[in-house]
């Protein structure tokens, strides 16, 4: 009988991991997508999954990679994850997940990894499982591969505005542009164009069998305040529900009142709160 309360999980425990991820398909979406693509053999992906539990049972998970993501993490599990991870230098660029778990982890890890560049303690998690009550914008459509160069400046502007640093800093943006092209290739990037100019964009950044998570929502500053975003998001929701997943999810900064109004108009309903620690 195993007695270690925290351990790295491998492919033999895949069914257990999937069961826990199904308990919170929104907080666990990023991990679920990776598990579906790579399994639990960590060398085939970009991170590791740790499980917490007594004996052979596992009750809590934590993904450790470019991001740190706790899922269904109980207070004892969070303490154990923090003890394990805090013993080594930080490798993640952010901690993301349910607000209570993320903030508890950060309370325990801040002394080892701090300071953070930004702490966003309350980001409403919003879910839509039906079409928006506003009419979709027929001008919003999937981006084609030949339009990646037109989409990229808008993506850079969105990232810089949202995250607070430019994605061009580390490698001139080559890695970020590959990611944008990957989303376009996967038919997961939407935009509205005026000529060659992108005035609205959004991506399905994560796709699982339970949900697709929208990220990168952006309206050109010149076009803000014109009522464009609600109809544009209605198009994204309409297409995603029919083609990709049974729910559309996203999380938004609580202080972004304009975006929250748009999502409310589109029928999104809050189901808890996320938090993000940015390094």
ZADO-1210 file (C-alpha; in nm, 4 decimals, padded with zeros to 6 digits):
<atoms>
<atom x="00.0000" y="00.0000" z="00.0000" code="UNK" pos="1"/>
<atom x="00.1382" y="00.3429" z="-00.0999" code="UNK" pos="2"/>
<atom x="00.1584" y="00.5939" z="00.1842" code="UNK" pos="3"/>
<atom x="00.3319" y="00.8963" z="00.0250" code="UNK" pos="4"/>
<atom x="00.0728" y="01.1800" z="00.0252" code="UNK" pos="5"/>
<atom x="00.2191" y="01.3609" z="-00.2777" code="UNK" pos="6"/>
<atom x="00.3789" y="01.2109" z="-00.5856" code="UNK" pos="7"/>
<atom x="00.4228" y="01.2600" z="-00.9569" code="UNK" pos="8"/>
<atom x="00.1539" y="01.0767" z="-01.1525" code="UNK" pos="9"/>
<atom x="00.2108" y="00.8656" z="-01.4605" code="UNK" pos="10"/>
<atom x="00.0147" y="00.6974" z="-01.7343" code="UNK" pos="11"/>
<atom x="-00.1125" y="00.4096" z="-01.5125" code="UNK" pos="12"/>
<atom x="-00.3049" y="00.6731" z="-01.3118" code="UNK" pos="13"/>
<atom x="-00.4579" y="00.8439" z="-01.6143" code="UNK" pos="14"/>
<atom x="-00.8148" y="00.7357" z="-01.5331" code="UNK" pos="15"/>
<atom x="-00.7799" y="00.8797" z="-01.1829" code="UNK" pos="16"/>
<atom x="-00.6492" y="01.2088" z="-01.3197" code="UNK" pos="17"/>
<atom x="-00.9320" y="01.2312" z="-01.5724" code="UNK" pos="18"/>
<atom x="-01.1878" y="01.1628" z="-01.2984" code="UNK" pos="19"/>
<atom x="-01.0558" y="01.4507" z="-01.0876" code="UNK" pos="20"/>
<atom x="-01.0369" y="01.6840" z="-01.3876" code="UNK" pos="21"/>
<atom x="-01.4013" y="01.6069" z="-01.4618" code="UNK" pos="22"/>
<atom x="-01.4923" y="01.7279" z="-01.1132" code="UNK" pos="23"/>
<atom x="-01.3856" y="02.0788" z="-01.2160" code="UNK" pos="24"/>
<atom x="-01.3722" y="02.0868" z="-01.5972" code="UNK" pos="25"/>
<atom x="-01.3128" y="02.4643" z="-01.6042" code="UNK" pos="26"/>
<atom x="-01.0216" y="02.4947" z="-01.3617" code="UNK" pos="27"/>
<atom x="-00.8784" y="02.1720" z="-01.5018" code="UNK" pos="28"/>
<atom x="-00.9247" y="02.2558" z="-01.8698" code="UNK" pos="29"/>
<atom x="-00.5609" y="02.3399" z="-01.9404" code="UNK" pos="30"/>
<atom x="-00.4451" y="02.0131" z="-01.7852" code="UNK" pos="31"/>
<atom x="-00.7201" y="01.8084" z="-01.9500" code="UNK" pos="32"/>
<atom x="-00.6159" y="01.9310" z="-02.2927" code="UNK" pos="33"/>
<atom x="-00.2552" y="01.8283" z="-02.2304" code="UNK" pos="34"/>
<atom x="-00.3498" y="01.4895" z="-02.0881" code="UNK" pos="35"/>
<atom x="-00.5682" y="01.4189" z="-02.3916" code="UNK" pos="36"/>
<atom x="-00.2835" y="01.5136" z="-02.6250" code="UNK" pos="37"/>
<atom x="00.0156" y="01.3643" z="-02.4433" code="UNK" pos="38"/>
<atom x="-00.1019" y="01.1343" z="-02.1676" code="UNK" pos="39"/>
<atom x="00.0796" y="01.1552" z="-01.8341" code="UNK" pos="40"/>
<atom x="00.4284" y="01.0784" z="-01.9556" code="UNK" pos="41"/>
<atom x="00.5689" y="01.4169" z="-01.8593" code="UNK" pos="42"/>
<atom x="00.8676" y="01.3973" z="-02.0967" code="UNK" pos="43"/>
<atom x="00.6240" y="01.4078" z="-02.3878" code="UNK" pos="44"/>
<atom x="00.4841" y="01.7422" z="-02.2780" code="UNK" pos="45"/>
<atom x="00.6065" y="02.0543" z="-02.1010" code="UNK" pos="46"/>
<atom x="00.5272" y="01.9812" z="-01.7394" code="UNK" pos="47"/>
<atom x="00.4415" y="01.7304" z="-01.4711" code="UNK" pos="48"/>
<atom x="00.1268" y="01.6404" z="-01.2791" code="UNK" pos="49"/>
<atom x="00.1480" y="01.5867" z="-00.9055" code="UNK" pos="50"/>
<atom x="-00.1246" y="01.4150" z="-00.7079" code="UNK" pos="51"/>
<atom x="-00.2083" y="01.4365" z="-00.3398" code="UNK" pos="52"/>
<atom x="-00.3814" y="01.1623" z="-00.1442" code="UNK" pos="53"/>
<atom x="-00.3332" y="00.8915" z="00.1102" code="UNK" pos="54"/>
<atom x="-00.2800" y="00.5300" z="00.0196" code="UNK" pos="55"/>
<atom x="-00.3685" y="00.4679" z="-00.3431" code="UNK" pos="56"/>
<atom x="-00.6339" y="00.7396" z="-00.3536" code="UNK" pos="57"/>
<atom x="-00.5697" y="01.0763" z="-00.5203" code="UNK" pos="58"/>
<atom x="-00.7939" y="01.3683" z="-00.4310" code="UNK" pos="59"/>
<atom x="-00.6065" y="01.6751" z="-00.5578" code="UNK" pos="60"/>
<atom x="-00.3909" y="01.7633" z="-00.8584" code="UNK" pos="61"/>
<atom x="-00.1325" y="02.0235" z="-00.9440" code="UNK" pos="62"/>
<atom x="00.0118" y="02.0844" z="-01.2904" code="UNK" pos="63"/>
<atom x="00.3670" y="02.2246" z="-01.2828" code="UNK" pos="64"/>
<atom x="00.5067" y="02.3606" z="-01.6062" code="UNK" pos="65"/>
<atom x="00.5022" y="02.6990" z="-01.7766" code="UNK" pos="66"/>
<atom x="00.2004" y="02.7612" z="-01.5521" code="UNK" pos="67"/>
<atom x="00.1186" y="02.6240" z="-01.2084" code="UNK" pos="68"/>
<atom x="-00.2420" y="02.5016" z="-01.1941" code="UNK" pos="69"/>
<atom x="-00.4069" y="02.3438" z="-00.8863" code="UNK" pos="70"/>
<atom x="-00.7282" y="02.1454" z="-00.9376" code="UNK" pos="71"/>
<atom x="-00.9649" y="02.0235" z="-00.6652" code="UNK" pos="72"/>
<atom x="-00.6903" y="02.1116" z="-00.4193" code="UNK" pos="73"/>
<atom x="-00.7801" y="02.0713" z="-00.0517" code="UNK" pos="74"/>
<atom x="-00.5967" y="02.2787" z="00.2134" code="UNK" pos="75"/>
<atom x="-00.3692" y="01.9856" z="00.3115" code="UNK" pos="76"/>
<atom x="-00.2918" y="01.9273" z="-00.0563" code="UNK" pos="77"/>
<atom x="-00.2055" y="02.2941" z="-00.1107" code="UNK" pos="78"/>
<atom x="00.0302" y="02.2841" z="00.1866" code="UNK" pos="79"/>
<atom x="00.1992" y="01.9724" z="00.0466" code="UNK" pos="80"/>
<atom x="00.2254" y="02.1145" z="-00.3058" code="UNK" pos="81"/>
<atom x="00.3775" y="02.4351" z="-00.1686" code="UNK" pos="82"/>
<atom x="00.6325" y="02.2431" z="00.0400" code="UNK" pos="83"/>
<atom x="00.7372" y="02.0417" z="-00.2647" code="UNK" pos="84"/>
<atom x="00.7484" y="02.3245" z="-00.5176" code="UNK" pos="85"/>
<atom x="00.8939" y="02.5853" z="-00.2847" code="UNK" pos="86"/>
<atom x="01.2058" y="02.3755" z="-00.2354" code="UNK" pos="87"/>
<atom x="01.3142" y="02.4544" z="-00.5928" code="UNK" pos="88"/>
<atom x="01.3512" y="02.7779" z="-00.7918" code="UNK" pos="89"/>
<atom x="01.0402" y="02.8975" z="-00.9708" code="UNK" pos="90"/>
<atom x="00.9992" y="02.7751" z="-01.3295" code="UNK" pos="91"/>
<atom x="00.6407" y="02.8846" z="-01.3981" code="UNK" pos="92"/>
<atom x="00.5420" y="03.2231" z="-01.5411" code="UNK" pos="93"/>
<atom x="00.2092" y="03.2285" z="-01.3585" code="UNK" pos="94"/>
<atom x="-00.0172" y="03.0515" z="-01.1097" code="UNK" pos="95"/>
<atom x="-00.3721" y="03.0141" z="-01.2435" code="UNK" pos="96"/>
<atom x="-00.6888" y="02.8509" z="-01.1151" code="UNK" pos="97"/>
<atom x="-00.9682" y="02.8746" z="-00.8618" code="UNK" pos="98"/>
<atom x="-00.9095" y="03.1854" z="-00.6542" code="UNK" pos="99"/>
<atom x="-00.9053" y="03.0208" z="-00.3114" code="UNK" pos="100"/>
<atom x="-00.6484" y="02.7603" z="-00.4170" code="UNK" pos="101"/>
<atom x="-00.4251" y="03.0026" z="-00.6076" code="UNK" pos="102"/>
<atom x="-00.4174" y="03.2596" z="-00.3289" code="UNK" pos="103"/>
<atom x="-00.3442" y="02.9929" z="-00.0673" code="UNK" pos="104"/>
<atom x="-00.0578" y="02.8597" z="-00.2785" code="UNK" pos="105"/>
<atom x="00.0779" y="03.2092" z="-00.3247" code="UNK" pos="106"/>
<atom x="00.0612" y="03.2790" z="00.0492" code="UNK" pos="107"/>
<atom x="00.2812" y="02.9744" z="00.1002" code="UNK" pos="108"/>
<atom x="00.5115" y="03.0199" z="-00.1995" code="UNK" pos="109"/>
<atom x="00.5554" y="03.3970" z="-00.1984" code="UNK" pos="110"/>
<atom x="00.8380" y="03.3826" z="00.0518" code="UNK" pos="111"/>
<atom x="01.0300" y="03.1462" z="-00.1768" code="UNK" pos="112"/>
<atom x="00.9380" y="03.2823" z="-00.5209" code="UNK" pos="113"/>
<atom x="00.8326" y="03.6417" z="-00.4662" code="UNK" pos="114"/>
<atom x="00.7803" y="03.9100" z="-00.5527" code="UNK" pos="115"/>
<atom x="00.5092" y="03.8686" z="-00.8155" code="UNK" pos="116"/>
<atom x="00.4819" y="04.1154" z="-01.1024" code="UNK" pos="117"/>
<atom x="00.1041" y="04.1280" z="-01.0622" code="UNK" pos="118"/>
<atom x="-00.1595" y="03.9630" z="-00.8431" code="UNK" pos="119"/>
<atom x="-00.5149" y="03.9419" z="-00.9795" code="UNK" pos="120"/>
<atom x="-00.7145" y="03.7978" z="-00.6899" code="UNK" pos="121"/>
<atom x="-01.0660" y="03.8039" z="-00.8331" code="UNK" pos="122"/>
<atom x="-01.1367" y="03.7085" z="-01.1942" code="UNK" pos="123"/>
<atom x="-01.4985" y="03.5955" z="-01.2433" code="UNK" pos="124"/>
<atom x="-01.5221" y="03.2586" z="-01.4203" code="UNK" pos="125"/>
<atom x="-01.7990" y="03.2818" z="-01.6799" code="UNK" pos="126"/>
<atom x="-01.9771" y="02.9996" z="-01.8626" code="UNK" pos="127"/>
<atom x="-02.2143" y="02.9916" z="-02.1613" code="UNK" pos="128"/>
<atom x="-02.3942" y="02.6756" z="-02.2746" code="UNK" pos="129"/>
<atom x="-02.6379" y="02.8299" z="-02.5219" code="UNK" pos="130"/>
<atom x="-02.6447" y="03.0940" z="-02.7919" code="UNK" pos="131"/>
<atom x="-02.6186" y="03.4572" z="-02.6917" code="UNK" pos="132"/>
<atom x="-02.9430" y="03.6567" z="-02.6740" code="UNK" pos="133"/>
<atom x="-02.7898" y="03.9115" z="-02.9136" code="UNK" pos="134"/>
<atom x="-02.7570" y="03.8599" z="-03.2875" code="UNK" pos="135"/>
<atom x="-02.4178" y="03.7335" z="-03.4089" code="UNK" pos="136"/>
<atom x="-02.1972" y="03.9554" z="-03.6242" code="UNK" pos="137"/>
<atom x="-02.1759" y="03.7936" z="-03.9706" code="UNK" pos="138"/>
<atom x="-01.8477" y="03.9767" z="-04.0354" code="UNK" pos="139"/>
<atom x="-01.6692" y="03.7813" z="-03.7605" code="UNK" pos="140"/>
<atom x="-01.5163" y="03.4631" z="-03.8993" code="UNK" pos="141"/>
<atom x="-01.2345" y="03.2140" z="-03.8632" code="UNK" pos="142"/>
<atom x="-00.8938" y="03.3475" z="-03.9596" code="UNK" pos="143"/>
<atom x="-00.7119" y="03.1757" z="-04.2473" code="UNK" pos="144"/>
<atom x="-00.3436" y="03.0855" z="-04.2512" code="UNK" pos="145"/>
<atom x="-00.2682" y="03.3490" z="-04.5128" code="UNK" pos="146"/>
<atom x="-00.4001" y="03.6114" z="-04.2667" code="UNK" pos="147"/>
<atom x="-00.1657" y="03.5287" z="-03.9760" code="UNK" pos="148"/>
<atom x="00.0532" y="03.8295" z="-04.0559" code="UNK" pos="149"/>
<atom x="-00.2503" y="04.0586" z="-04.0308" code="UNK" pos="150"/>
<atom x="-00.3680" y="03.8957" z="-03.7075" code="UNK" pos="151"/>
<atom x="-00.0306" y="03.8999" z="-03.5348" code="UNK" pos="152"/>
<atom x="-00.0062" y="04.2776" z="-03.4593" code="UNK" pos="153"/>
<atom x="-00.3517" y="04.2664" z="-03.2981" code="UNK" pos="154"/>
<atom x="-00.2467" y="03.9626" z="-03.0932" code="UNK" pos="155"/>
<atom x="00.0669" y="04.1442" z="-02.9753" code="UNK" pos="156"/>
<atom x="-00.1375" y="04.4507" z="-02.8812" code="UNK" pos="157"/>
<atom x="-00.3846" y="04.2363" z="-02.6860" code="UNK" pos="158"/>
<atom x="-00.1118" y="04.0436" z="-02.5014" code="UNK" pos="159"/>
<atom x="00.0797" y="04.3580" z="-02.4095" code="UNK" pos="160"/>
<atom x="-00.2344" y="04.5316" z="-02.2850" code="UNK" pos="161"/>
<atom x="-00.3577" y="04.2323" z="-02.0875" code="UNK" pos="162"/>
<atom x="-00.0368" y="04.0834" z="-01.9451" code="UNK" pos="163"/>
<atom x="00.1625" y="04.4037" z="-01.9091" code="UNK" pos="164"/>
<atom x="00.4696" y="04.2899" z="-02.1046" code="UNK" pos="165"/>
<atom x="00.5294" y="04.2416" z="-02.4757" code="UNK" pos="166"/>
<atom x="00.5464" y="03.8875" z="-02.6187" code="UNK" pos="167"/>
<atom x="00.8226" y="04.0156" z="-02.8468" code="UNK" pos="168"/>
<atom x="01.0782" y="04.0519" z="-02.5676" code="UNK" pos="169"/>
<atom x="01.2285" y="03.7033" z="-02.5364" code="UNK" pos="170"/>
<atom x="01.2713" y="03.5894" z="-02.8961" code="UNK" pos="171"/>
<atom x="01.1353" y="03.8710" z="-03.1066" code="UNK" pos="172"/>
<atom x="00.7910" y="03.7117" z="-03.0938" code="UNK" pos="173"/>
<atom x="00.8770" y="03.3999" z="-03.2936" code="UNK" pos="174"/>
<atom x="00.7349" y="03.1597" z="-03.0342" code="UNK" pos="175"/>
<atom x="00.4216" y="03.3681" z="-02.9880" code="UNK" pos="176"/>
<atom x="00.3660" y="03.3891" z="-03.3620" code="UNK" pos="177"/>
<atom x="00.3974" y="03.0093" z="-03.3868" code="UNK" pos="178"/>
<atom x="00.1284" y="02.9804" z="-03.1213" code="UNK" pos="179"/>
<atom x="-00.1005" y="03.2186" z="-03.3110" code="UNK" pos="180"/>
<atom x="-00.0441" y="03.0231" z="-03.6330" code="UNK" pos="181"/>
<atom x="-00.1194" y="02.6985" z="-03.4478" code="UNK" pos="182"/>
<atom x="-00.4534" y="02.8366" z="-03.3290" code="UNK" pos="183"/>
<atom x="-00.5363" y="02.9565" z="-03.6799" code="UNK" pos="184"/>
<atom x="-00.4424" y="02.6177" z="-03.8255" code="UNK" pos="185"/>
<atom x="-00.6687" y="02.4492" z="-03.5696" code="UNK" pos="186"/>
<atom x="-00.9637" y="02.6732" z="-03.6685" code="UNK" pos="187"/>
<atom x="-00.9611" y="02.8305" z="-03.3238" code="UNK" pos="188"/>
<atom x="-00.8948" y="03.1981" z="-03.4088" code="UNK" pos="189"/>
<atom x="-01.1700" y="03.4465" z="-03.4936" code="UNK" pos="190"/>
<atom x="-01.1473" y="03.8016" z="-03.6234" code="UNK" pos="191"/>
<atom x="-01.3348" y="04.0818" z="-03.7889" code="UNK" pos="192"/>
<atom x="-01.1397" y="04.2669" z="-04.0551" code="UNK" pos="193"/>
<atom x="-01.1733" y="04.6138" z="-04.2006" code="UNK" pos="194"/>
<atom x="-00.9589" y="04.5801" z="-04.5083" code="UNK" pos="195"/>
<atom x="-00.6365" y="04.4212" z="-04.3815" code="UNK" pos="196"/>
<atom x="-00.6873" y="04.5582" z="-04.0297" code="UNK" pos="197"/>
<atom x="-00.8136" y="04.3392" z="-03.7452" code="UNK" pos="198"/>
<atom x="-01.0654" y="04.5295" z="-03.5328" code="UNK" pos="199"/>
<atom x="-01.1848" y="04.2331" z="-03.3226" code="UNK" pos="200"/>
<atom x="-01.0171" y="03.9069" z="-03.2312" code="UNK" pos="201"/>
<atom x="-01.0638" y="03.6104" z="-02.9969" code="UNK" pos="202"/>
<atom x="-00.9202" y="03.2602" z="-02.9728" code="UNK" pos="203"/>
<atom x="-01.0289" y="02.9247" z="-02.8372" code="UNK" pos="204"/>
<atom x="-00.7074" y="02.8846" z="-02.6421" code="UNK" pos="205"/>
<atom x="-00.8064" y="02.5571" z="-02.4731" code="UNK" pos="206"/>
<atom x="-01.0330" y="02.2821" z="-02.6044" code="UNK" pos="207"/>
<atom x="-01.1503" y="01.9775" z="-02.4099" code="UNK" pos="208"/>
<atom x="-01.4471" y="01.7452" z="-02.4405" code="UNK" pos="209"/>
<atom x="-01.6204" y="01.9460" z="-02.1659" code="UNK" pos="210"/>
<atom x="-01.5451" y="02.3092" z="-02.2557" code="UNK" pos="211"/>
<atom x="-01.3515" y="02.5486" z="-02.4724" code="UNK" pos="212"/>
<atom x="-01.1846" y="02.8436" z="-02.3024" code="UNK" pos="213"/>
<atom x="-01.1860" y="03.1759" z="-02.4842" code="UNK" pos="214"/>
<atom x="-00.8817" y="03.3984" z="-02.4431" code="UNK" pos="215"/>
<atom x="-00.7305" y="03.6919" z="-02.6262" code="UNK" pos="216"/>
<atom x="-01.0544" y="03.8871" z="-02.6686" code="UNK" pos="217"/>
<atom x="-00.9612" y="04.2290" z="-02.8045" code="UNK" pos="218"/>
<atom x="-01.1207" y="04.5238" z="-02.9834" code="UNK" pos="219"/>
<atom x="-00.9125" y="04.7835" z="-03.1635" code="UNK" pos="220"/>
<atom x="-00.9099" y="05.0944" z="-02.9397" code="UNK" pos="221"/>
<atom x="-01.0441" y="05.3064" z="-03.2248" code="UNK" pos="222"/>
<atom x="-01.3554" y="05.0865" z="-03.2418" code="UNK" pos="223"/>
<atom x="-01.4279" y="05.0545" z="-02.8708" code="UNK" pos="224"/>
<atom x="-01.7538" y="05.1889" z="-02.7344" code="UNK" pos="225"/>
<atom x="-01.9453" y="05.1213" z="-03.0557" code="UNK" pos="226"/>
<atom x="-02.1240" y="04.8048" z="-02.9435" code="UNK" pos="227"/>
<atom x="-01.9069" y="04.5826" z="-03.1635" code="UNK" pos="228"/>
<atom x="-01.7895" y="04.3329" z="-02.9003" code="UNK" pos="229"/>
<atom x="-02.1211" y="04.1763" z="-02.7957" code="UNK" pos="230"/>
<atom x="-02.2243" y="04.0747" z="-03.1474" code="UNK" pos="231"/>
<atom x="-01.8701" y="03.9579" z="-03.2202" code="UNK" pos="232"/>
<atom x="-01.8616" y="03.7390" z="-02.9090" code="UNK" pos="233"/>
<atom x="-02.2070" y="03.6065" z="-02.9978" code="UNK" pos="234"/>
<atom x="-02.0555" y="03.4745" z="-03.3210" code="UNK" pos="235"/>
<atom x="-01.7707" y="03.3058" z="-03.1326" code="UNK" pos="236"/>
<atom x="-02.0125" y="03.1407" z="-02.8878" code="UNK" pos="237"/>
<atom x="-02.2473" y="03.0287" z="-03.1670" code="UNK" pos="238"/>
<atom x="-01.9695" y="02.8615" z="-03.3666" code="UNK" pos="239"/>
<atom x="-01.7851" y="02.7137" z="-03.0668" code="UNK" pos="240"/>
<atom x="-02.0974" y="02.5490" z="-02.9231" code="UNK" pos="241"/>
<atom x="-02.1830" y="02.3839" z="-03.2539" code="UNK" pos="242"/>
<atom x="-01.8373" y="02.2854" z="-03.3671" code="UNK" pos="243"/>
<atom x="-01.6059" y="02.2530" z="-03.0679" code="UNK" pos="244"/>
<atom x="-01.7464" y="02.1905" z="-02.7165" code="UNK" pos="245"/>
<atom x="-02.0717" y="02.1844" z="-02.5141" code="UNK" pos="246"/>
<atom x="-01.9760" y="02.4942" z="-02.3124" code="UNK" pos="247"/>
<atom x="-01.7758" y="02.8111" z="-02.3689" code="UNK" pos="248"/>
<atom x="-01.5821" y="02.9447" z="-02.0707" code="UNK" pos="249"/>
<atom x="-01.3558" y="03.2373" z="-01.9900" code="UNK" pos="250"/>
<atom x="-01.2303" y="03.4385" z="-01.6966" code="UNK" pos="251"/>
<atom x="-01.2102" y="03.8157" z="-01.6822" code="UNK" pos="252"/>
<atom x="-01.0500" y="04.0704" z="-01.4526" code="UNK" pos="253"/>
<atom x="-01.3101" y="04.2000" z="-01.2081" code="UNK" pos="254"/>
<atom x="-01.2135" y="04.5621" z="-01.2800" code="UNK" pos="255"/>
<atom x="-01.2798" y="04.5243" z="-01.6545" code="UNK" pos="256"/>
<atom x="-01.6369" y="04.6438" z="-01.6290" code="UNK" pos="257"/>
<atom x="-01.6780" y="04.7009" z="-02.0040" code="UNK" pos="258"/>
<atom x="-01.5837" y="04.3400" z="-02.0842" code="UNK" pos="259"/>
<atom x="-01.8054" y="04.2067" z="-01.8064" code="UNK" pos="260"/>
<atom x="-02.1018" y="04.3956" z="-01.9507" code="UNK" pos="261"/>
<atom x="-02.0328" y="04.2433" z="-02.2929" code="UNK" pos="262"/>
<atom x="-02.0181" y="03.8897" z="-02.1531" code="UNK" pos="263"/>
<atom x="-02.3378" y="03.9433" z="-01.9541" code="UNK" pos="264"/>
<atom x="-02.5145" y="04.0588" z="-02.2709" code="UNK" pos="265"/>
<atom x="-02.3935" y="03.7393" z="-02.4380" code="UNK" pos="266"/>
<atom x="-02.5520" y="03.5239" z="-02.1685" code="UNK" pos="267"/>
<atom x="-02.2410" y="03.4180" z="-01.9766" code="UNK" pos="268"/>
<atom x="-02.3120" y="03.3162" z="-01.6161" code="UNK" pos="269"/>
<atom x="-02.0577" y="03.3340" z="-01.3347" code="UNK" pos="270"/>
<atom x="-01.9502" y="03.0038" z="-01.1791" code="UNK" pos="271"/>
<atom x="-01.6969" y="03.1042" z="-00.9187" code="UNK" pos="272"/>
<atom x="-01.3784" y="03.3034" z="-00.9428" code="UNK" pos="273"/>
<atom x="-01.0246" y="03.2517" z="-01.0699" code="UNK" pos="274"/>
<atom x="-00.7065" y="03.4244" z="-00.9560" code="UNK" pos="275"/>
<atom x="-00.3792" y="03.4740" z="-01.1430" code="UNK" pos="276"/>
<atom x="-00.0303" y="03.5428" z="-01.0090" code="UNK" pos="277"/>
<atom x="00.1996" y="03.6804" z="-01.2810" code="UNK" pos="278"/>
<atom x="00.5800" y="03.6726" z="-01.2633" code="UNK" pos="279"/>
</atoms>
